[in-house]
Amino acid sequence: LRANFEELRLLCNQYNPQIVAVQECQLRKDKIINLTGFSGLTKSSPGDNATGGVTLYIHKSVLFSEIQLDTDLQAVAVRVSAKKTLTVCNIYLPPSLDVNFSALEHLIQQLPAPFVLVGDLNAHSPLWGDVRQDSRGQMIEELLNDYNLCLLNTGEPTYRHHSHHSFSVPDVSICDPSLALEFDWLTHKDLCGSDHFPIILKTSLRDDEPAAEHWKFDRADWMS
C-alpha cells in the first residue's frame, strides 16, 4: 500500500468513492496510512511481519460505526448509513491459510443484514468466472447456498499472473439478495501497478449523488 499509495489517490480522484476496501496492505501491526478525506480502519496479519492485512477507508461524509468482529480472519467491517443502512465487510484470505467453513460461517453470522462482503478470497470456481475449481471455491459456493447470498461478480477476470500472463478470479463480491439490484460490478481496466484489477461497485445508495461507487481495490503485490 505504501509503495503504490499515489495510484490509490489517483483512483479516488477518478471515482469519488464512499468506501475503499484494500487487501494485502502489507503494513506492520496496527499501522495505517491516512488517506485525505477518509477515515481508516485496518486489521493486520498475525505476527510482526508486514504481510497481508486489510484496510477500509470510509469517506468522511459517510456516517459509520465499526463492527467489532470476533474472528481470527483478516477482516474488518462497518455499518454505514446512506439512503439505506448496510454493512460493508472487507476480507483477505491468504492462499496458505487453512480456513474452514465454520470460521467463514461465524464471520457471516456477525454481519448485520443487509451486507456486502468484498475481498481477495483466493477461491476459484466457474460460478464467478474462473477456469478451475478448488476446495475453497466449493466452500464459498456452499456458503452462498446455505445463507441465500448473491454473487455480484460478472465473470470478468480480476487477477493477471505477471509471469504466465494468465487470468483468474480469486476476488469475490457477495451481498444479501435485497442488495443484488443495487450494485453494478465492473473492473478497472488498468492494473495500476498490481496484479489484481481494481473492482468497482457502482451504486445509487448514497445521498450526495444519484450514482457513485463503493469499491474494492486489491493490491496483491504492492510491497513486492
C-alpha positions in Angstrom: 0.0 0.0 0.0 2.8 2.4 0.9 4.7 1.9 -2.3 1.7 2.5 -4.5 -0.3 5.0 -2.5 -0.3 7.6 -5.3 -2.1 5.1 -7.5 -4.8 4.8 -4.8 -5.2 8.6 -4.6 -5.5 8.9 -8.4 -8.2 6.3 -8.4 -10.1 8.1 -5.6 -10.0 11.3 -7.6 -11.4 9.5 -10.7 -14.2 7.5 -9.0 -15.0 9.6 -5.9 -15.8 6.5 -3.8 -17.6 6.4 -0.5 -15.7 3.3 0.7 -12.4 1.8 -0.4 -11.5 -1.7 0.5 -7.9 -2.7 0.2 -6.5 -6.2 0.7 -2.8 -7.2 1.3 -1.9 -3.8 2.6 1.4 -5.3 3.9 1.7 -2.9 6.8 3.0 -3.7 10.2 0.6 -4.5 13.0 -1.9 -1.7 13.9 -0.4 0.7 11.3 -2.4 2.6 8.8 -1.7 5.2 6.1 -4.0 8.2 6.2 -6.0 9.0 3.1 -7.1 12.6 2.8 -10.9 12.9 3.2 -11.3 9.4 4.6 -11.4 7.6 8.0 -9.5 4.4 8.1 -9.9 1.0 9.8 -7.4 -1.8 9.5 -6.7 -5.3 10.6 -3.1 -6.6 10.2 -2.0 -10.2 9.6 -0.9 -12.2 12.7 2.7 -11.7 13.8 5.1 -8.8 13.3 5.8 -9.3 9.6 4.4 -6.7 7.1 2.3 -9.2 5.1 -1.4 -9.5 4.2 -3.8 -7.3 6.1 -6.9 -5.3 5.1 -8.0 -1.7 5.4 -11.3 0.0 4.9 -11.3 3.7 4.0 -14.7 5.5 4.7 -15.3 8.9 3.2 -15.8 11.5 6.0 -19.2 12.5 4.6 -20.5 9.0 5.4 -21.9 8.1 8.9 -20.5 4.8 10.0 -19.7 2.7 13.1 -17.2 -0.1 13.2 -18.4 -3.7 13.9 -16.2 -5.5 16.4 -15.7 -8.8 14.8 -14.9 -11.9 16.8 -12.7 -13.7 14.3 -9.1 -14.6 13.7 -9.6 -13.9 9.9 -8.1 -10.8 8.3 -11.4 -8.9 8.1 -12.9 -5.6 9.1 -16.5 -4.4 8.8 -18.5 -1.2 9.3 -22.2 -0.3 9.4 -22.8 2.7 7.1 -25.9 5.0 6.7 -26.8 6.4 3.3 -30.1 6.1 1.6 -30.1 2.6 3.2 -28.3 1.3 6.2 -26.0 -1.5 5.3 -22.9 -3.4 6.4 -19.7 -3.5 4.4 -17.0 -6.1 5.2 -13.6 -6.4 3.7 -11.7 -9.7 3.9 -8.4 -11.2 2.8 -7.8 -15.0 2.9 -4.2 -15.9 2.2 -3.7 -18.8 -0.1 -1.7 -20.6 2.5 -4.4 -20.2 5.2 -6.1 -23.4 6.3 -9.5 -21.7 6.6 -12.5 -23.9 7.5 -16.2 -23.5 6.8 -17.2 -22.8 10.4 -14.8 -19.7 10.5 -16.4 -18.2 7.4 -19.9 -19.1 8.7 -19.1 -17.4 12.1 -18.0 -14.2 10.3 -21.1 -14.1 8.1 -23.3 -14.5 11.2 -21.8 -11.4 12.8 -22.6 -9.1 9.8 -25.9 -7.3 10.3 -28.1 -7.5 7.3 -28.1 -6.3 4.6 -24.4 -6.6 4.0 -21.9 -6.5 1.2 -18.7 -8.6 1.6 -15.7 -8.0 -0.7 -12.3 -9.4 -0.7 -9.5 -11.4 -2.1 -10.6 -14.9 -1.0 -8.1 -16.8 -3.2 -11.1 -19.0 -4.0 -11.6 -20.4 -7.5 -14.9 -21.5 -9.2 -16.5 -21.4 -12.6 -19.5 -19.8 -10.8 -17.7 -16.5 -10.7 -15.8 -16.9 -14.0 -12.7 -18.9 -13.1 -11.5 -21.7 -15.4 -10.9 -24.0 -12.4 -12.5 -25.1 -9.2 -10.7 -25.6 -5.9 -11.8 -26.7 -2.4 -12.0 -23.1 -1.2 -14.2 -22.2 -4.1 -16.5 -25.1 -3.2 -16.6 -23.8 0.3 -17.7 -20.3 -0.8 -20.3 -21.9 -3.1 -21.7 -23.7 -0.1 -21.7 -20.5 2.0 -23.7 -18.8 -0.8 -26.2 -21.6 -0.9 -26.6 -22.0 2.8 -27.2 -18.3 3.5 -29.0 -17.5 0.3 -26.4 -14.9 -0.7 -25.9 -13.3 -4.1 -22.8 -13.1 -6.2 -22.0 -9.7 -7.8 -19.1 -10.9 -10.0 -19.9 -10.9 -13.7 -17.3 -13.4 -14.7 -14.6 -10.9 -15.7 -11.1 -11.8 -14.6 -9.7 -10.0 -11.5 -6.1 -11.2 -11.5 -3.4 -11.3 -14.1 -0.4 -13.6 -13.4 2.7 -11.5 -14.4 4.9 -14.5 -15.4 2.4 -16.7 -17.1 0.2 -13.8 -18.5 -2.8 -15.9 -17.5 -6.0 -14.7 -15.8 -8.1 -15.9 -12.9 -10.8 -14.7 -10.5 -9.7 -15.0 -6.8 -11.6 -11.9 -5.8 -15.3 -12.3 -4.9 -18.1 -9.8 -4.1 -21.1 -11.1 -2.2 -24.3 -9.5 -0.9 -27.7 -10.1 0.6 -30.5 -10.7 -2.0 -32.1 -7.3 -1.1 -28.9 -5.5 -2.4 -28.4 -7.6 -5.5 -30.0 -5.0 -7.8 -28.4 -2.0 -6.1 -24.9 -2.5 -7.5 -23.2 -2.7 -10.8 -20.0 -4.7 -10.7 -17.1 -4.0 -13.0 -13.3 -3.9 -13.1 -11.0 -1.0 -13.8 -9.1 -1.9 -17.0 -5.7 -0.8 -15.7 -3.8 -2.9 -13.1 -2.3 0.3 -11.7 0.9 -1.5 -10.8 -0.7 -4.5 -9.1 -1.6 -8.0 -10.5 -5.2 -7.5 -9.4 -7.6 -5.3 -11.2 -9.4 -2.7 -9.0 -13.1 -3.7 -8.7 -15.8 -1.0 -8.8 -19.2 -1.4 -7.2 -21.4 1.3 -8.6 -24.5 2.1 -6.5 -27.2 4.7 -6.1 -27.3 4.2 -2.3 -25.6 7.5 -1.5 -27.2 10.8 -0.7 -25.0 13.3 -2.3 -25.1 12.0 -5.9 -27.5 9.8 -7.9 -24.9 7.3 -8.8 -21.5 6.7 -7.3 -19.3 3.9 -6.0 -18.4 1.7 -3.2 -15.4 -0.1 -4.3 -12.8 -2.7 -3.7 -9.2 -2.1 -4.5 -6.8 -5.1 -4.4 -3.1 -4.6 -4.3 -1.7 -8.1 -4.1 1.9 -7.1 -5.0 2.2 -3.6 -3.6 5.2 -4.4 -1.4 6.9 -6.8 -3.8 
